[in-house]
C-alpha cells in the first residue's frame, strides 16, 4: 500500500536564501541609520589658506588711487586770438604776478584800435571847431544886441523929449510919431535879439554836451580796444610754476584756447576718481589715510564733484596738517577712504571663498586641525581686508579662505 510522503518546507537552500536577504536588509538599515554619508576630499594643508575669525573694529573703507596736484592751479586761456610773436618765459620756470609769458600779434585788432583813435581825434577836432564857430556866432549876436540897446536908448530919449514937445505943440505931429515908431521898433528888436542870444547859448551848450558825451563814449571804446590789445600780452595772474606751456613762435592761437597753467607751489591737494557706486556715501569731511616714506598720513575730502564720467566721480582732498615732506606734483598715492567711524564686529579675512559661496557658507577647521567641515554663515559689510560676520562664526575659529572652485559638492576636507 502506497504512503504519502510530506514535502519539506525549510530546505537548506531556502534557509540560505532567507539568511542572505536578511543580511542585506540589515546592512541597508545599518547604512541608513549609522553609517556616515558626508563626502570627503583629501587636501594638502599647505595648498590652502587658513584665516582666524576675530573680534575687532570694523572700519568700512574703500581703496582708491589719488593724484597729487597743486592746491591752486590757474589755467592760461587766451582772451584774444593771434600769432605767437615772442615767448618770454620757458615751461617749468617760476613766475611772479604780472610777469609776461608771451606776446601775440593781431593785425586786425591793431588796425581797429588805430581807426578808433583816429575817429576820437576827429570828434575832438569837431568839438573844438564847433565850439569856436558857435561862440563866434554868439559874440556877433551879442554885439548886435549891444548896438540895438544903444540905438534903443537914444530913441527912447528922443521919444520922451518929443513927447513933452508935442504936448506944448512945439514940434509937428509927424516928427513925434516918427520918434515913437523908432522907439517901438527898437524895443521889439531888442526883445528878439535877447531871445536869439539866449537860444544860441542854449544850443551851443546842448551841442557841446552831445559832443562831450560822444567823446566820452569813444574814449571808453578806445580803452576797451586798448585793453583788448593788452590781452595780446599773456601775463601771470598768480605767482607759481609755469607748466604745460603749449606755444611756439609763429603759431596761431584761437580765442579761448588754453596754452598752459600756473601751479601755486604753496601747497598740495589730492584728487581721486571714485566708483559711482559710492556717490551717495561720499561727502565733504570724510577722512582717509595713506602710507608715505614709512609714515601714515591723513587726508580729508574738501570738495565732491557730482558729475559722473566714465562711471566715476571726482573728489578733492587736502592733507590734515602739513603735506608729507618730499611729496611731488603728479605722484600717485594709494588711499584708504573711510566710509564710517568704525564699530565692534566679528571679522573674517577676505579670501577667494567668497566668489564660490557668495558668503553663504564656509569650511570651518576643527580644533584638531585635521579636517574642515561645511557650515552655513551670514556675512554683512566688507572692506578690502575683512568681511563682517553676522551669524555662523565665533571669534577664535579658523576657516579656509582660499577658493572652493575645485571642491564641488564636498562636505568635508581632510587636511593632510
Secondary structure, 3 states (H helix, E strand, C coil): CCCCCCCCCCCHHHHHHHHHHHHHHHHHHHHHHCCCCCCEEEECHHHCCEEECEEEEECCEEEEEEEEEEEEEEEEECCCCEEEEEECCCCCCEECCCCEEEEEECHHHHHHHHHHHHHHHHHHHHHHHHHHHHHHHHHHHHHHHHHHHHHHHHHHHHHHHHHHHHHCCCCCHHHHHHHHHHHHHHHHHHHHHHHHHHHHHHHHHHHHHHHHHHHHHHHHHHHHHHHHHHCCEEECCCCEEEECCCCCCCCEECCCCEEEEEEEEEEEEEEEEEEHHHCCCCCCCCEEEEEECCEEEEEEEEEEEEEEECCEEEEEEEECCCCCCCCCCCCEEEEEEECCCCEEEEEEECCCHHHHHCCCEEEEECCCCCEEEEEECEEEEECCCEEEEEECCCCCCEEECCCCCCCCCCCEEEEC
